[in-house]
Amino acid sequence: MMIAASKNAKTAMLVAGLVAFMIGLSFAAVPIYRAFCQVTGWGGFTQRATAEADRTLSRQVVVRFDATVSKGLAWRFKPEQPSQTLRIGETGLAFYEAENLTDKPISGQATFNVSPAKAGMYFNKIECFCFTEQTLQPGESVLMPVTYFIDPALAENRNLDEVETITLAYTFFPWDTDEPLAAVGP
């Protein structure tokens, strides 16, 4: 009888430990996934750069720009130009326009991705409005810059030889300063 109780206690402790581990893992999943995406470019996640590329290649890539606004954000948001053609390694500067369509200040923050997703790890943003919360006053319209380049290492990856067009897409979400947008995306 004593042996059975000991085995039951060990089993209960093992199950409780496993449950605690799984709960901890579920809380860590989002930051781990975000870190994985940042390192690998998985899911179209771009890279952050502090300086321009060290070289420019002759191969050109068309960069398309896309913009959407989520429900609940009364903004108009669009790219100023539909696309740019750049040489790989060349620094590009694109502008997006946002306009507050209401009579009160509204804050938003943009999420982004790149497609094809496999090109994400080679798309480097030096400066981007998506890194910070944006607040527009009633009726205010602003131009927001994105400074970027395509890493020359893209040309060394034979799996990306067919990539001639890359799309940089942003979605603006409402930003409630009391509640962070942790669940919105990277």
Secondary structure as GFF3:
##gff-version 3
##sequence-region A 1 186
A	DSSP	alpha_helix	2	40	.	.	.	ID=ss1
A	DSSP	three_ten_helix	42	44	.	.	.	ID=ss2
A	DSSP	beta_strand	47	48	.	.	.	ID=ss3
A	DSSP	beta_strand	60	69	.	.	.	ID=ss4
A	DSSP	beta_strand	75	79	.	.	.	ID=ss5
A	DSSP	beta_strand	83	87	.	.	.	ID=ss6
A	DSSP	beta_strand	92	100	.	.	.	ID=ss7
A	DSSP	beta_strand	106	115	.	.	.	ID=ss8
A	DSSP	three_ten_helix	117	122	.	.	.	ID=ss9
A	DSSP	beta_strand	123	128	.	.	.	ID=ss10
A	DSSP	three_ten_helix	129	131	.	.	.	ID=ss11
A	DSSP	beta_strand	134	136	.	.	.	ID=ss12
A	DSSP	beta_strand	141	150	.	.	.	ID=ss13
A	DSSP	three_ten_helix	152	156	.	.	.	ID=ss14
A	DSSP	three_ten_helix	158	160	.	.	.	ID=ss15
A	DSSP	beta_strand	165	174	.	.	.	ID=ss16
###
